[in-house]
Amino acid sequence: MGDGSSKGDVDAQRLASVASTAEAMEELGYACAHAKDSLIEILGKLPKLDDAGLAKVVGMIARTSSGKLETSRGEAALVPLAKSAGIAAPSAEALRLTTWNGDVVVDAVNATYKDLNWENAMEKLDQPEFGCPDASSFQLICDMYSRATGKSFPAKALCAAPWGKNQAGQIEALRQLLGSPQESCDWGSLKHVDVEGTLAGPWGCLDLMSTLCSLSETGHRDAARGALEPGAGRSPETVCITLAQVCDEHNALARDAFGALLPPYVATSHPKSGLVLSNVWGRHSVAVIRAMVDAHTSSPAAADRIFDVCQELNALQVIIDRSPFPLAIEMVSIASVRAGVNLEQWLQEKIKANGGAFVSACMRFLRAKATQEGGDKGATPLKPEVLQTFLKVLQGAQQTMPPDLQAELRQLVAQIQNSPNKGRDSSAASDDLSVQAGTAQGFTPDVEEEANRYFQRVYSMQQSIGELVEVLRAFRVSQVQRERDVFSCMVHNLFDEYKFFPKYPEKELRITAVLFGQLIFHNLVSNITLGVALRCVLDALRKPQGSKMF
C-alpha cells in the first residue's frame, strides 16, 4: 500500500494526508534529516513509502539540495510537528542546516522499510518532483544510492529511454551525468557501439545517444546539444559514429553535431577520417556533403582533400550530383584532370539543364580561381586546359544567355587575360586566351557606332538620362539580338571607361555618374556585373573628399 494512512494529532494528521512523503519532507526542510533516529520517527508519521515514493524522495532531495530551501521551514513546520506528535524537537544545529544529509536519509529509510528496492526505485525517477540542477545534486544521488546498495549509480536510470513525465528533469540529470567522471556510474546493461577504433564509455552508448536524439525533437534541442558537448571535445569520433547508428538524417541533434564535428574530417588528413566518414556516410550522406560544402566555403584550398574523400568513399558522382554548384564545379574540375571526367560534356549538360544560374556560378568560380578574387588564395590554380574548356563552353553558349550575362562573360575574359595572378602555369594558354578574349569583346562596327551615338546624344543634351535608361531597359529584354548587343556594348564600354573617368570634364563626369547610378538603381546590371559596378562606386568613395571621383 502506498502513501495514504494518517495518525497523530492535528499537525501530524495534516502531514500524513499530504500527497507523498517527498512533499512532506520538503515542507519540513533540511532539519528533518539531521539525525537518523528523529527521521525514523518522522517517517513513522508520514505516508508509507513504496518504490515510487522513494524515487520521489530522491528526486526531491536532488532538486532542493544545497541551500535551495529556506532554513525557516524547519522551525515553521518541524517544531509544531514535534510538539503535536510527541517526538524530539529539532536542535538549534539541525535548524541551521543548509542541505540534506543524504546518509541520514538512506539509513533512516532502510531502517524503516526493509522491503524497499533501490534499484527498482531508480527506474521510477521520472516524477514531477525530480530535478538535478547542478553537479552537487547529481553527486548526492550517486552517494545515496551507493550507501544504500554498495553499488555505483546505474546510468540506465537516466538514459535508457526518454521520460514521459519530466523530460526537463531528465535532460538536467543527463548533463550532470555526462559531465561527471565515467567511473562514478555503472554503464553496464546498456547497448554500446561495436566499431573498432571507438572508445568505450558513455559516448559509445547507443541508448544514451538515442535518448538525447529523441529529447532534441521534443523541445530540448539546446539542452541536448549542451549535454553532448563534453563528448564532442573528448571523443568526437565516437560521438559521430554512435550518433550515425541511432538516428536518421532529419534528427535535429544529429544535424547540429555533424555540422560542428565533420568538417575537419573532410577538409584535412585527419588520422580518423576514414573511420568516421565510412561509418557516417551510409545513413547520413547529406551531413557529409554538407560538411564538404562548409569546409569548401571556409577554405577553398581544401578542395583537393575533399576530392580525395569523395574517392575514398567511392561516391564522387553521387557527391557531384547532390552538391550545390560551387562544390560540384570544383569537384568536376579536379576530376577532369585526375579521374578522366569529361568536363566539356558535363558543363554543356548543366548549362542546358540550369541555364543562367549555372553560368553565373561558373563565372564566379573562374573569377575566383583565375584571378584569386574573393579570398581564394592558397587554392590550387586551374590547369590551362581546364580554363580553356570553361571558356570554350561558356562562349559557345553565349548566344543563349541574357545580355547582362553576355556582358559579364566579356568582362571576365578580359579580367582573366589581364590578371597578374595568371601565373606561369597559364602561359601555355595565354595565346588561346587572347584570341578568346578578342572574340568575346568584339562587337560589330555598326553595334559600336550605335552604342556611341546614344552616349553622344546624352552628353550633348539631345537626350535625357531618363530616356536613355528606358532605351536600355527595352534593349536588355529585347527579342532582337542586335538590340541586346547594343545594350551589352554600352554597359561594357561604360565600365571599360571607368579608368579614364578622372580625366573627364566636370559636365561629362556628372552625367556619367548619374548614368552609372541609374544602371544600378533600375537593376540593369546584376550578378557579376553588379559586383563590378559596386566595386567602382566603393573605389570612388575611397578617393579624397573634394576630388573629382569622390
C-alpha positions in Angstrom: 0.0 0.0 0.0 1.5 3.4 -0.9 1.2 6.9 0.6 -2.1 7.1 2.4 -2.6 6.3 6.2 -2.9 9.1 8.9 -2.1 9.2 12.6 -1.3 11.6 15.5 -2.8 14.9 16.3 -3.7 17.8 14.0 -0.3 18.7 12.6 0.7 15.1 12.3 -2.6 14.3 10.6 -2.1 17.1 8.1 1.4 15.9 7.2 0.1 12.3 6.9 -2.5 13.4 4.4 -0.1 15.0 2.0 0.3 13.5 -1.4 3.7 12.0 -0.7 6.4 11.6 1.8 8.6 13.7 -0.5 6.2 16.6 -0.3 6.1 16.4 3.5 9.9 16.2 3.8 10.2 19.2 1.5 7.8 21.2 3.8 9.7 20.1 6.9 13.0 21.1 5.4 16.6 20.0 5.9 16.3 19.8 9.7 14.1 16.7 9.5 17.1 14.7 8.2 19.5 15.9 10.9 19.7 12.6 12.8 18.7 9.1 11.9 16.5 8.4 14.9 14.5 11.6 14.6 13.9 11.0 10.9 12.8 7.4 11.6 10.2 8.9 14.0 9.1 11.4 11.4 8.8 8.7 8.7 6.5 6.8 11.0 4.1 9.8 10.9 4.2 10.1 7.1 2.6 8.2 4.3 4.2 4.8 3.8 6.9 4.6 1.2 6.9 2.3 -1.8 9.5 2.2 -4.6 7.8 5.1 -6.5 7.6 7.1 -3.2 11.3 6.5 -2.6 12.0 7.7 -6.2 10.1 10.9 -5.4 12.1 11.4 -2.2 15.4 11.0 -4.0 14.3 13.3 -6.8 13.0 16.0 -4.4 16.3 15.9 -2.4 18.4 16.3 -5.6 16.2 19.2 -6.8 16.3 21.1 -3.4 19.9 20.3 -2.3 22.4 22.9 -1.1 20.5 25.9 0.1 17.5 25.7 -2.3 15.1 25.5 0.6 14.5 28.3 3.2 16.1 27.3 6.6 13.0 28.8 8.3 10.9 25.8 7.1 12.3 23.6 9.9 11.1 26.0 12.6 7.8 26.7 10.9 6.8 23.1 10.2 9.0 20.7 12.1 8.8 22.2 15.6 5.0 22.2 15.7 5.0 18.6 14.3 7.4 17.5 17.1 5.2 19.1 19.8 1.9 17.6 18.5 3.3 14.2 17.6 5.3 13.7 20.7 8.7 13.4 19.1 12.0 15.0 19.9 12.2 18.7 18.9 14.9 19.6 16.4 18.1 21.1 17.8 19.4 24.6 17.0 22.1 22.9 15.0 19.5 21.0 13.0 17.6 24.2 12.2 20.7 25.8 10.8 21.3 23.1 8.1 21.5 24.3 4.5 21.5 21.0 2.7 20.2 17.4 3.0 22.2 14.8 4.9 21.9 12.0 2.4 23.5 9.4 4.7 20.8 10.0 7.3 18.0 9.8 4.8 19.4 6.5 3.4 19.9 4.9 6.9 16.5 6.0 8.2 14.6 4.8 5.1 16.4 1.5 5.1 15.7 1.0 8.8 12.1 1.9 8.4 11.3 0.0 5.2 13.2 -3.3 4.9 11.4 -4.3 1.7 12.2 -1.2 -0.5 14.2 -1.9 -3.6 16.6 0.9 -4.5 17.3 -0.4 -8.0 13.6 -0.5 -8.8 13.2 2.9 -7.3 15.8 4.4 -9.6 13.9 3.1 -12.6 11.0 5.3 -11.4 12.8 8.6 -11.2 10.6 10.1 -13.9 8.5 12.0 -11.4 7.4 15.7 -11.2 9.4 16.1 -8.0 12.7 15.2 -9.8 15.3 17.8 -10.5 19.1 17.8 -10.9 20.2 21.4 -11.4 23.9 21.0 -10.7 26.9 18.7 -10.1 26.4 18.6 -6.4 22.8 17.4 -6.8 23.9 14.6 -9.1 26.6 13.6 -6.7 24.1 13.4 -3.9 22.0 11.0 -5.9 25.1 8.8 -6.6 26.2 8.9 -3.0 22.8 8.0 -1.6 22.4 5.1 -4.0 25.9 3.8 -3.3 25.3 3.9 0.5 22.0 2.1 0.1 23.2 -0.7 -2.2 27.0 -0.7 -2.2 26.9 -0.2 -5.9 27.5 2.6 -8.4 24.5 4.6 -9.6 23.0 2.9 -12.7 23.3 5.2 -15.7 20.4 3.3 -17.4 18.1 5.0 -14.8 18.6 8.3 -16.7 19.4 7.3 -20.3 17.7 4.0 -21.2 14.8 5.9 -22.8 13.1 9.3 -22.9 11.0 10.0 -19.9 7.3 10.7 -20.2 6.5 13.0 -17.2 9.6 15.1 -16.6 11.9 15.4 -19.6 13.2 18.7 -18.3 14.5 17.0 -15.2 15.9 14.1 -17.2 17.9 16.4 -19.5 19.2 18.3 -16.4 20.4 15.0 -14.9 21.9 13.8 -18.2 24.0 16.9 -18.5 25.3 16.3 -14.9 25.8 12.5 -15.7 27.9 13.2 -18.8 30.0 15.9 -17.0 30.9 13.5 -14.2 33.8 11.0 -14.1 32.8 7.8 -16.1 33.7 5.6 -13.1 31.1 7.3 -10.9 28.3 5.4 -12.6 27.6 1.9 -13.9 27.2 1.9 -17.7 26.7 -1.9 -17.8 23.4 -3.4 -19.2 23.3 -0.6 -21.8 23.9 -1.1 -25.5 27.2 0.2 -26.9 28.5 0.8 -30.4 30.7 -2.1 -31.7 33.1 -0.4 -34.1 36.8 -0.9 -33.8 38.6 2.4 -33.1 35.8 3.8 -30.9 36.2 4.4 -27.2 34.3 2.5 -24.5 32.1 4.6 -22.1 29.2 6.9 -22.3 29.9 8.4 -25.8 29.7 4.9 -27.3 26.4 4.2 -25.6 23.6 3.7 -28.1 20.9 4.1 -25.6 22.2 7.4 -24.4 22.5 8.8 -27.9 19.1 7.6 -28.9 17.6 9.3 -25.8 19.4 12.5 -26.5 18.2 12.5 -30.1 14.6 11.9 -29.0 14.8 14.7 -26.4 16.2 17.1 -29.1 12.9 16.6 -31.0 10.6 17.4 -28.1 11.7 20.9 -27.1 15.1 20.2 -25.6 17.4 20.7 -28.6 19.7 23.2 -27.0 20.0 21.2 -23.7 20.7 18.0 -25.7 23.4 19.8 -27.6 24.9 21.0 -24.4 24.8 17.5 -22.9 26.8 16.3 -25.9 29.5 19.0 -25.7 31.9 17.1 -23.3 31.9 14.1 -25.7 32.5 16.3 -28.7 35.6 17.6 -27.0 36.9 14.3 -25.6 35.9 11.7 -28.2 34.4 13.3 -31.4 35.0 10.2 -33.5 33.0 8.0 -31.1 30.2 10.6 -30.9 29.9 10.8 -34.7 29.8 7.0 -35.2 27.4 6.4 -32.3 25.0 9.1 -33.5 25.1 7.8 -37.0 23.8 4.4 -35.8 20.8 5.6 -33.7 19.0 8.3 -35.8 18.2 9.4 -39.3 19.4 12.4 -41.2 16.4 14.5 -40.2 17.2 14.5 -36.4 17.9 17.9 -35.0 20.7 16.9 -32.7 22.5 14.8 -35.4 22.4 17.8 -37.8 23.8 20.1 -35.1 26.6 17.6 -34.1 27.6 16.6 -37.6 27.7 20.2 -38.7 30.1 21.0 -35.9 32.2 17.9 -35.9 32.5 16.6 -39.5 34.2 19.4 -41.4 37.8 18.7 -40.1 37.4 15.1 -41.2 36.7 16.1 -44.8 39.0 19.1 -45.0 42.2 17.7 -43.5 44.1 14.5 -43.5 42.8 13.6 -40.0 44.1 10.1 -38.9 40.5 9.1 -38.0 38.9 10.5 -41.2 38.4 7.1 -42.8 36.9 5.6 -39.6 34.5 8.4 -39.1 33.3 9.1 -42.7 32.9 5.4 -43.7 30.6 4.9 -40.7 28.6 8.1 -41.1 28.2 8.1 -44.9 25.7 5.2 -45.1 22.8 6.8 -43.2 23.9 10.4 -43.1 25.3 11.2 -46.6 23.6 14.6 -46.5 25.6 15.5 -43.4 28.8 14.5 -45.0 28.1 16.5 -48.2 27.0 19.5 -46.0 30.4 19.2 -44.2 32.2 19.3 -47.5 30.3 22.3 -48.6 31.1 24.1 -45.3 34.7 23.1 -45.5 35.0 24.3 -49.1 33.2 27.6 -48.4 35.5 28.4 -45.5 38.7 27.1 -47.1 38.7 26.7 -50.9 42.2 25.3 -50.6 40.7 22.2 -49.1 39.2 21.2 -52.5 41.9 18.6 -53.3 41.4 16.9 -49.9 37.6 16.9 -50.3 38.1 15.2 -53.7 40.3 12.6 -52.1 37.4 11.9 -49.6 35.0 11.5 -52.5 37.2 8.9 -54.0 37.8 7.1 -50.6 34.0 6.9 -50.2 33.6 5.7 -53.8 30.9 8.4 -54.1 32.4 11.0 -56.4 29.4 11.0 -58.8 26.8 11.0 -56.0 28.5 13.9 -54.3 28.8 15.9 -57.6 25.1 15.3 -58.4 23.9 16.3 -54.9 26.2 19.2 -54.2 25.4 22.9 -54.8 27.1 24.4 -57.9 30.3 25.8 -56.3 31.4 22.5 -54.8 30.2 20.4 -57.8 32.1 22.7 -60.3 35.2 22.4 -58.1 35.0 18.6 -57.9 34.4 18.1 -61.6 37.3 20.4 -62.5 39.6 18.3 -60.4 38.1 15.1 -61.7 38.7 16.1 -65.3 42.4 16.1 -64.5 42.7 13.3 -62.0 39.9 10.9 -62.9 39.2 11.5 -66.7 35.8 13.1 -66.3 34.6 14.8 -69.5 34.4 18.4 -68.3 33.2 19.8 -71.5 30.2 17.5 -71.7 29.3 18.0 -68.1 29.3 21.8 -68.4 27.2 21.7 -71.5 24.6 19.4 -69.9 24.5 21.6 -66.8 24.0 24.8 -68.8 21.2 23.2 -70.7 19.5 22.0 -67.6 20.1 25.0 -65.3 20.7 28.0 -67.6 21.8 31.3 -66.2 22.1 30.2 -62.6 24.8 27.7 -63.5 26.5 30.1 -65.9 26.8 32.7 -63.1 28.2 30.0 -60.8 30.8 29.1 -63.4 31.9 32.7 -63.9 32.2 33.2 -60.1 34.3 30.1 -60.0 36.6 31.2 -62.8 36.9 34.7 -61.4 38.0 33.4 -58.0 40.3 30.7 -59.4 41.9 32.6 -62.3 42.2 36.0 -60.7 42.1 35.0 -57.0 39.4 37.4 -56.2 37.2 36.7 -53.2 40.0 35.4 -50.9 40.6 32.2 -52.9 44.3 32.5 -52.2 46.0 29.2 -51.5 43.7 27.2 -53.7 45.2 25.0 -56.5 45.2 27.1 -59.7 43.3 25.9 -62.7 45.2 23.9 -65.3 45.3 25.8 -68.6 43.3 23.1 -70.3 40.6 23.3 -67.7 40.4 27.1 -68.1 40.2 26.7 -71.8 37.4 24.2 -71.6 35.3 26.5 -69.4 35.8 29.5 -71.7 35.1 27.4 -74.8 31.8 26.0 -73.4 30.7 29.4 -71.9 31.4 31.2 -75.1 29.7 28.5 -77.1 26.6 29.1 -75.1 26.8 32.9 -75.2 24.0 33.4 -77.7 21.6 31.7 -75.3 22.5 34.0 -72.4 20.7 37.2 -71.5 22.6 40.4 -72.3 23.8 41.0 -68.8 25.4 37.6 -68.6 27.0 38.1 -72.0 28.5 41.4 -70.7 29.7 39.6 -67.6 31.4 37.0 -69.7 33.2 39.5 -71.8 34.4 41.4 -68.7 35.5 38.1 -67.1 37.6 37.0 -70.1 39.3 40.4 -70.2 39.9 40.3 -66.4 41.4 36.8 -66.7 43.6 37.9 -69.6 44.9 40.9 -67.7 45.1 39.3 -64.3 48.6 39.5 -62.6 47.7 36.2 -60.9 47.6 34.1 -64.0 50.9 32.6 -63.1 53.4 30.7 -65.2 51.1 27.6 -65.3 48.8 29.6 -67.5 51.4 30.7 -70.0 50.6 27.8 -72.3 47.0 29.0 -72.6 47.9 32.7 -73.0 47.7 32.9 -76.8 44.5 31.0 -77.0 43.0 33.2 -74.2 44.0 36.3 -76.1 42.0 35.1 -79.1 39.1 34.1 -77.0 39.1 37.5 -75.2 39.1 39.3 -78.5 36.2 37.3 -79.8 34.3 37.8 -76.5 34.7 41.6 -76.5 34.4 42.1 -80.2 31.2 44.0 -81.2 30.4 44.6 -84.8 31.3 48.1 -86.1 27.7 49.1 -86.5 26.8 48.0 -83.0 29.8 50.0 -81.6 28.7 53.0 -83.7 25.1 52.9 -82.5 26.2 52.5 -78.8 28.4 55.5 -79.2 25.6 57.6 -80.8 23.4 57.0 -77.7 26.3 58.3 -75.4 26.9 61.3 -77.7 23.2 62.3 -77.5 23.2 62.2 -73.7 26.5 64.2 -73.4 25.2 66.8 -76.0 21.9 67.1 -74.0 19.9 65.9 -77.0 18.5 63.0 -74.9 17.9 62.9 -71.2 19.4 60.2 -68.9 15.9 59.0 -68.1 15.1 58.5 -71.8 18.4 56.6 -72.3 17.6 54.4 -69.3 14.3 53.5 -70.9 16.1 52.5 -74.1 18.5 50.3 -72.2 15.6 48.7 -70.3 13.9 47.8 -73.5 17.1 46.6 -75.2 18.1 44.4 -72.3 15.0 42.2 -72.7 14.5 42.6 -76.4 13.8 39.7 -78.6 16.0 41.3 -81.3 19.7 40.1 -81.0 21.1 43.4 -82.3 19.3 45.5 -79.6 20.7 43.1 -76.9 24.1 43.5 -78.5 23.8 47.3 -78.3 22.8 47.1 -74.6 25.8 44.8 -73.9 28.2 47.0 -75.8 27.0 50.2 -73.9 27.4 48.5 -70.5 30.8 47.1 -71.4 32.0 50.4 -72.7 30.8 52.3 -69.7 32.7 50.0 -67.3 35.7 49.9 -69.6 35.9 53.7 -69.4 36.0 53.8 -65.6 39.8 54.0 -65.5 39.5 57.2 -67.6 36.8 58.9 -65.6 39.2 61.1 -63.6 40.2 62.8 -66.9 36.6 63.6 -67.9 35.5 67.2 -67.9 33.2 68.1 -65.0 30.0 68.2 -67.0 30.6 64.8 -68.7 31.7 63.2 -65.4 28.5 64.3 -63.7 26.4 62.9 -66.5 28.3 59.6 -66.4 28.0 59.4 -62.6 24.2 59.8 -62.8 24.0 57.2 -65.6 26.2 54.8 -63.6 23.8 55.1 -60.6 20.7 54.7 -62.8 22.0 51.4 -64.2 22.3 50.1 -60.6 19.0 51.7 -59.4 17.0 50.2 -62.2 18.6 46.7 -61.9 20.0 46.9 -65.4 23.1 45.1 -64.1 23.2 42.0 -62.0 25.3 39.2 -60.7 29.0 39.7 -61.5 28.3 42.9 -63.5 26.6 44.4 -60.5 29.6 43.4 -58.4 31.9 45.3 -60.8 29.6 48.3 -60.7 29.5 48.4 -56.9 33.3 48.0 -56.6 33.6 51.0 -58.9 31.3 53.0 -56.5 33.3 51.9 -53.5 36.5 52.7 -55.1 35.3 56.3 -55.9 34.1 56.7 -52.3 37.7 55.9 -51.1 39.0 58.9 -53.0 39.8 62.1 -51.1 36.8 64.3 -50.3 36.7 67.1 -52.8 38.4 65.1 -55.6 36.6 64.6 -58.9 35.9 61.0 -58.3 34.5 61.4 -54.7 
